Amino acid sequence: IGSHSAEADSQTEWTDVQKKIIPWRNSTPSLDLETAFQDRAAKLGKSNSRLVVVASLIDKPTNLGGLCRTSEIFGASALVVGSLHYIQDKQFQHLSVSAEQWLPLVEVKPSQLVDYLQQKKTEGYTIIGVEQTAKSFDLTEYCFPEKSLLLLGNEHEGIPANLIHHLDVCVEIPQQGIIRSLNVHVSGALLIWEYTRQQVIKQKQQQ
């Protein structure tokens, strides 16, 4: 009986994980998604982070796989991708090392991003672009809100102008070298870490 019970628990856990791969618009409302994040945090013993990483503009499976791994490790609440088909790519899987099984993945096509960003704003998220602009904040001086949405640009074009207008703020990474751009996965990882340092680690230290 004990063995049967353990097997049932295992099947239930995997069922829960599969439910968390949720294409946007086609599944549970945002309130249910928030509940799913809380359940995941409780079950996996992870922080109840409110960082959403949006990588819909990224089209290289290696970058997406690396971001998936980084987002999962630091307990982001979700990774948004342009297509869930990327998770079947061998290059994605090589970099993600199974992180996609433990991180909520949401499908939002690039053409849906404007609507998606507006929806997240109504839910109280601050829309943060990783981009160098005339008014961008230095990462070392920026304080992340608890509910932060991090929008990453395309590998070659960055964040298109039509989406820049929907950002609440742009944050850039201070650089000292001659080359003026970082790989998008590296840029994302630095901001994910800084959010985690500010919002998660400090909270744990205060408890």
Contacts in CASP RR format, 6 or more apart in sequence:
PFRMAT RR
TARGET T0000
AUTHOR 0000-0000-0000
METHOD contacts of the structure
MODEL  1
IGSHSAEADSQTEWTDVQKKIIPWRNSTPSLDLETAFQDRAAKLGKSNSR
LVVVASLIDKPTNLGGLCRTSEIFGASALVVGSLHYIQDKQFQHLSVSAE
QWLPLVEVKPSQLVDYLQQKKTEGYTIIGVEQTAKSFDLTEYCFPEKSLL
LLGNEHEGIPANLIHHLDVCVEIPQQGIIRSLNVHVSGALLIWEYTRQQV
IKQKQQQ
13 43 0 8 1.000
16 39 0 8 1.000
16 40 0 8 1.000
16 43 0 8 1.000
17 101 0 8 1.000
17 102 0 8 1.000
19 36 0 8 1.000
20 36 0 8 1.000
20 40 0 8 1.000
20 103 0 8 1.000
20 104 0 8 1.000
20 105 0 8 1.000
21 84 0 8 1.000
21 100 0 8 1.000
21 104 0 8 1.000
21 105 0 8 1.000
22 28 0 8 1.000
22 33 0 8 1.000
22 36 0 8 1.000
22 104 0 8 1.000
22 105 0 8 1.000
22 106 0 8 1.000
23 84 0 8 1.000
23 106 0 8 1.000
23 107 0 8 1.000
24 80 0 8 1.000
24 106 0 8 1.000
24 107 0 8 1.000
24 108 0 8 1.000
24 112 0 8 1.000
24 116 0 8 1.000
25 112 0 8 1.000
28 36 0 8 1.000
30 119 0 8 1.000
30 123 0 8 1.000
33 78 0 8 1.000
33 104 0 8 1.000
36 104 0 8 1.000
37 48 0 8 1.000
37 77 0 8 1.000
37 78 0 8 1.000
37 104 0 8 1.000
38 48 0 8 1.000
40 46 0 8 1.000
40 102 0 8 1.000
40 104 0 8 1.000
41 47 0 8 1.000
41 48 0 8 1.000
41 49 0 8 1.000
44 102 0 8 1.000
46 75 0 8 1.000
47 75 0 8 1.000
47 196 0 8 1.000
47 200 0 8 1.000
47 203 0 8 1.000
47 204 0 8 1.000
48 77 0 8 1.000
49 74 0 8 1.000
49 75 0 8 1.000
49 76 0 8 1.000
49 77 0 8 1.000
49 195 0 8 1.000
49 196 0 8 1.000
49 199 0 8 1.000
49 200 0 8 1.000
50 77 0 8 1.000
50 125 0 8 1.000
50 146 0 8 1.000
50 147 0 8 1.000
50 148 0 8 1.000
50 199 0 8 1.000
51 75 0 8 1.000
51 76 0 8 1.000
51 77 0 8 1.000
51 144 0 8 1.000
51 148 0 8 1.000
51 149 0 8 1.000
51 150 0 8 1.000
51 192 0 8 1.000
51 195 0 8 1.000
51 196 0 8 1.000
51 199 0 8 1.000
52 76 0 8 1.000
52 77 0 8 1.000
52 78 0 8 1.000
52 80 0 8 1.000
52 120 0 8 1.000
52 125 0 8 1.000
52 148 0 8 1.000
52 149 0 8 1.000
52 150 0 8 1.000
53 67 0 8 1.000
53 71 0 8 1.000
53 76 0 8 1.000
53 78 0 8 1.000
53 79 0 8 1.000
53 80 0 8 1.000
53 150 0 8 1.000
53 152 0 8 1.000
53 188 0 8 1.000
53 192 0 8 1.000
54 80 0 8 1.000
54 108 0 8 1.000
54 113 0 8 1.000
54 116 0 8 1.000
54 117 0 8 1.000
54 149 0 8 1.000
54 150 0 8 1.000
54 151 0 8 1.000
54 152 0 8 1.000
55 63 0 8 1.000
55 64 0 8 1.000
55 67 0 8 1.000
55 79 0 8 1.000
55 80 0 8 1.000
55 81 0 8 1.000
55 82 0 8 1.000
55 152 0 8 1.000
56 80 0 8 1.000
56 81 0 8 1.000
56 82 0 8 1.000
56 108 0 8 1.000
56 109 0 8 1.000
56 110 0 8 1.000
56 112 0 8 1.000
56 113 0 8 1.000
57 110 0 8 1.000
57 113 0 8 1.000
57 151 0 8 1.000
57 152 0 8 1.000
57 153 0 8 1.000
57 154 0 8 1.000
57 157 0 8 1.000
57 158 0 8 1.000
57 159 0 8 1.000
57 160 0 8 1.000
58 64 0 8 1.000
58 67 0 8 1.000
58 81 0 8 1.000
58 152 0 8 1.000
58 153 0 8 1.000
58 154 0 8 1.000
58 155 0 8 1.000
58 184 0 8 1.000
59 154 0 8 1.000
59 155 0 8 1.000
60 155 0 8 1.000
61 86 0 8 1.000
61 89 0 8 1.000
61 91 0 8 1.000
61 92 0 8 1.000
61 95 0 8 1.000
62 91 0 8 1.000
62 92 0 8 1.000
62 94 0 8 1.000
62 95 0 8 1.000
62 185 0 8 1.000
63 155 0 8 1.000
63 183 0 8 1.000
63 184 0 8 1.000
63 185 0 8 1.000
64 81 0 8 1.000
64 86 0 8 1.000
64 92 0 8 1.000
64 95 0 8 1.000
64 96 0 8 1.000
65 86 0 8 1.000
65 91 0 8 1.000
65 92 0 8 1.000
65 93 0 8 1.000
65 95 0 8 1.000
65 96 0 8 1.000
65 99 0 8 1.000
65 100 0 8 1.000
65 185 0 8 1.000
66 95 0 8 1.000
66 96 0 8 1.000
66 185 0 8 1.000
67 79 0 8 1.000
67 152 0 8 1.000
67 184 0 8 1.000
67 185 0 8 1.000
67 188 0 8 1.000
67 189 0 8 1.000
68 79 0 8 1.000
68 87 0 8 1.000
68 92 0 8 1.000
68 95 0 8 1.000
68 96 0 8 1.000
68 99 0 8 1.000
68 100 0 8 1.000
68 103 0 8 1.000
68 105 0 8 1.000
69 95 0 8 1.000
69 96 0 8 1.000
69 97 0 8 1.000
69 99 0 8 1.000
70 185 0 8 1.000
70 188 0 8 1.000
70 189 0 8 1.000
70 192 0 8 1.000
71 79 0 8 1.000
71 99 0 8 1.000
71 103 0 8 1.000
71 192 0 8 1.000
72 79 0 8 1.000
72 99 0 8 1.000
72 100 0 8 1.000
72 102 0 8 1.000
72 103 0 8 1.000
73 99 0 8 1.000
74 192 0 8 1.000
74 193 0 8 1.000
74 195 0 8 1.000
74 196 0 8 1.000
74 200 0 8 1.000
75 103 0 8 1.000
75 196 0 8 1.000
75 200 0 8 1.000
76 103 0 8 1.000
76 192 0 8 1.000
77 104 0 8 1.000
78 103 0 8 1.000
78 104 0 8 1.000
78 105 0 8 1.000
78 106 0 8 1.000
79 103 0 8 1.000
79 104 0 8 1.000
79 105 0 8 1.000
79 106 0 8 1.000
80 105 0 8 1.000
80 106 0 8 1.000
80 107 0 8 1.000
80 108 0 8 1.000
80 116 0 8 1.000
81 87 0 8 1.000
81 105 0 8 1.000
81 106 0 8 1.000
81 107 0 8 1.000
81 108 0 8 1.000
82 107 0 8 1.000
82 108 0 8 1.000
82 109 0 8 1.000
82 110 0 8 1.000
83 107 0 8 1.000
83 109 0 8 1.000
84 105 0 8 1.000
84 107 0 8 1.000
86 92 0 8 1.000
87 93 0 8 1.000
87 96 0 8 1.000
87 100 0 8 1.000
87 105 0 8 1.000
92 100 0 8 1.000
93 100 0 8 1.000
108 116 0 8 1.000
113 163 0 8 1.000
114 162 0 8 1.000
114 163 0 8 1.000
114 166 0 8 1.000
117 127 0 8 1.000
117 149 0 8 1.000
117 151 0 8 1.000
117 163 0 8 1.000
117 166 0 8 1.000
118 166 0 8 1.000
120 127 0 8 1.000
120 149 0 8 1.000
121 127 0 8 1.000
121 168 0 8 1.000
123 147 0 8 1.000
124 147 0 8 1.000
125 147 0 8 1.000
125 148 0 8 1.000
125 149 0 8 1.000
126 144 0 8 1.000
126 145 0 8 1.000
126 147 0 8 1.000
126 148 0 8 1.000
126 149 0 8 1.000
126 168 0 8 1.000
126 169 0 8 1.000
127 149 0 8 1.000
127 151 0 8 1.000
127 166 0 8 1.000
127 167 0 8 1.000
127 168 0 8 1.000
127 169 0 8 1.000
128 144 0 8 1.000
128 148 0 8 1.000
128 149 0 8 1.000
128 150 0 8 1.000
128 151 0 8 1.000
128 167 0 8 1.000
128 168 0 8 1.000
128 169 0 8 1.000
128 170 0 8 1.000
128 171 0 8 1.000
128 191 0 8 1.000
129 150 0 8 1.000
129 151 0 8 1.000
129 152 0 8 1.000
129 153 0 8 1.000
129 159 0 8 1.000
129 167 0 8 1.000
129 169 0 8 1.000
129 170 0 8 1.000
129 171 0 8 1.000
130 150 0 8 1.000
130 151 0 8 1.000
130 152 0 8 1.000
130 153 0 8 1.000
130 159 0 8 1.000
130 170 0 8 1.000
130 171 0 8 1.000
130 172 0 8 1.000
130 173 0 8 1.000
130 184 0 8 1.000
130 187 0 8 1.000
130 188 0 8 1.000
130 191 0 8 1.000
131 153 0 8 1.000
131 158 0 8 1.000
131 159 0 8 1.000
131 164 0 8 1.000
131 167 0 8 1.000
131 170 0 8 1.000
131 171 0 8 1.000
131 172 0 8 1.000
132 170 0 8 1.000
132 172 0 8 1.000
132 180 0 8 1.000
133 164 0 8 1.000
133 170 0 8 1.000
133 172 0 8 1.000
135 170 0 8 1.000
136 169 0 8 1.000
136 170 0 8 1.000
136 171 0 8 1.000
136 172 0 8 1.000
137 169 0 8 1.000
137 170 0 8 1.000
137 171 0 8 1.000
137 172 0 8 1.000
138 171 0 8 1.000
138 172 0 8 1.000
138 174 0 8 1.000
139 171 0 8 1.000
139 172 0 8 1.000
139 173 0 8 1.000
139 174 0 8 1.000
139 190 0 8 1.000
139 191 0 8 1.000
139 194 0 8 1.000
140 174 0 8 1.000
142 169 0 8 1.000
142 171 0 8 1.000
142 194 0 8 1.000
143 198 0 8 1.000
144 194 0 8 1.000
144 195 0 8 1.000
144 198 0 8 1.000
144 199 0 8 1.000
146 199 0 8 1.000
148 195 0 8 1.000
148 199 0 8 1.000
150 188 0 8 1.000
150 191 0 8 1.000
150 192 0 8 1.000
150 195 0 8 1.000
151 159 0 8 1.000
151 163 0 8 1.000
151 167 0 8 1.000
152 159 0 8 1.000
152 184 0 8 1.000
152 187 0 8 1.000
152 188 0 8 1.000
153 159 0 8 1.000
153 184 0 8 1.000
154 160 0 8 1.000
154 184 0 8 1.000
155 184 0 8 1.000
159 167 0 8 1.000
164 170 0 8 1.000
171 191 0 8 1.000
173 182 0 8 1.000
173 187 0 8 1.000
173 190 0 8 1.000
173 191 0 8 1.000
175 182 0 8 1.000
182 190 0 8 1.000
END
